């Protein structure tokens, strides 16, 4: 079973491997927050 970490933005509990935690240096995001960041990035690029 993978450990439970907190999303960096919304603080939801997310299950990720310890390997992923170390690769991301503790900066883990839930899928919802990650999708929102990607969506905002695409919108910003399309405005330029």
Backbone as CSV, one residue per row, in Angstrom:
resi,resn,N_x,N_y,N_z,CA_x,CA_y,CA_z,C_x,C_y,C_z
1,UNK,0.840,-1.187,0.000,0.000,0.000,0.000,0.883,1.248,0.000
2,UNK,0.542,2.198,-0.844,1.312,3.441,-0.951,0.976,4.381,0.200
3,UNK,1.951,5.181,0.610,1.689,6.144,1.692,0.751,7.267,1.251
4,UNK,0.179,7.933,2.232,-0.737,9.046,1.993,0.020,10.357,2.203
5,UNK,-0.066,11.236,1.212,0.545,12.556,1.295,-0.550,13.599,1.133
6,UNK,-0.223,14.848,1.384,-1.165,15.960,1.212,-0.840,16.693,-0.087
7,UNK,-1.898,17.070,-0.811,-1.734,17.906,-1.995,-1.174,19.251,-1.543
8,UNK,-0.237,19.773,-2.285,0.431,21.018,-1.921,-0.521,22.214,-1.957
9,UNK,-1.556,22.170,-2.789,-2.462,23.306,-2.949,-3.708,23.167,-2.082
10,UNK,-4.453,22.080,-2.264,-5.752,21.968,-1.588,-5.699,21.129,-0.308
11,UNK,-4.575,20.508,-0.041,-4.357,19.711,1.176,-5.193,18.433,1.234
12,UNK,-5.732,17.972,0.109,-6.440,16.691,0.072,-5.437,15.566,0.286
13,UNK,-5.916,14.465,0.839,-5.079,13.281,0.969,-4.966,12.607,-0.388
14,UNK,-3.727,12.326,-0.801,-3.505,11.612,-2.056,-2.544,10.465,-1.800
15,UNK,-2.732,9.399,-2.530,-1.903,8.219,-2.378,-0.875,8.210,-3.501
16,UNK,0.384,8.282,-3.149,1.476,8.260,-4.121,2.602,7.400,-3.569
17,UNK,3.437,6.920,-4.459,4.573,6.119,-4.016,5.630,7.026,-3.394
18,UNK,6.418,6.445,-2.521,7.511,7.196,-1.902,8.513,7.631,-2.964
19,UNK,8.712,6.803,-3.990,9.628,7.142,-5.084,9.174,8.429,-5.777
20,UNK,7.873,8.530,-6.054,7.324,9.743,-6.676,7.528,10.947,-5.769
21,UNK,7.327,10.756,-4.475,7.528,11.834,-3.509,8.946,12.385,-3.611
22,UNK,9.939,11.502,-3.672,11.334,11.956,-3.730,11.676,12.547,-5.090
23,UNK,11.119,11.991,-6.170,11.372,12.542,-7.508,10.839,13.969,-7.604
24,UNK,9.650,14.189,-7.057,9.018,15.512,-7.086,9.482,16.407,-5.936
25,UNK,10.390,15.906,-5.117,10.937,16.641,-3.967,9.839,17.128,-3.023
26,UNK,8.811,16.290,-2.854,7.741,16.599,-1.912,6.651,17.495,-2.457
27,UNK,6.785,17.931,-3.709,5.789,18.825,-4.302,4.743,18.008,-5.049
28,UNK,3.851,17.380,-4.293,2.834,16.529,-4.892,1.511,17.272,-5.013
29,UNK,0.839,17.060,-6.148,-0.458,17.681,-6.395,-1.480,16.602,-6.705
30,UNK,-2.719,16.839,-6.294,-3.798,15.925,-6.668,-4.121,16.162,-8.145
31,UNK,-4.849,15.246,-8.746,-5.145,15.358,-10.174,-5.989,16.588,-10.499
32,UNK,-6.882,16.975,-9.594,-7.726,18.150,-9.823,-6.883,19.421,-9.902
33,UNK,-5.990,19.604,-8.955,-5.132,20.799,-8.952,-4.191,20.794,-10.151
34,UNK,-3.670,19.630,-10.498,-2.782,19.526,-11.651,-3.524,19.881,-12.939
35,UNK,-4.759,19.403,-13.084,-5.578,19.741,-14.257,-5.859,21.237,-14.320
36,UNK,-6.150,21.854,-13.182,-6.420,23.296,-13.148,-5.193,24.096,-13.560
37,UNK,-4.029,23.693,-13.121,-2.790,24.387,-13.493,-2.557,24.264,-14.994
38,UNK,-2.721,23.057,-15.530,-2.521,22.853,-16.967,-3.524,23.661,-17.785
39,UNK,-4.767,23.698,-17.337,-5.808,24.456,-18.044,-5.468,25.946,-18.045
40,UNK,-5.057,26.475,-16.896,-4.707,27.893,-16.804,-3.485,28.219,-17.646
41,UNK,-2.537,27.313,-17.717,-1.337,27.528,-18.525,-1.701,27.594,-20.008
42,UNK,-2.563,26.703,-20.453,-2.986,26.701,-21.859,-3.766,27.961,-22.200
43,UNK,-4.629,28.418,-21.296,-5.404,29.637,-21.533,-4.487,30.850,-21.626
44,UNK,-3.480,30.905,-20.780,-2.540,32.024,-20.787,-1.748,32.048,-22.088
45,UNK,-1.299,30.884,-22.549,-0.524,30.818,-23.787,-1.369,31.197,-24.996
46,UNK,-2.650,30.861,-24.987,-3.507,31.185,-26.126,-3.812,32.680,-26.198
47,UNK,-3.718,33.391,-25.084,-3.972,34.836,-25.067,-2.784,35.627,-25.606
48,UNK,-1.621,35.019,-25.588,-0.409,35.741,-26.025,-0.310,35.787,-27.526
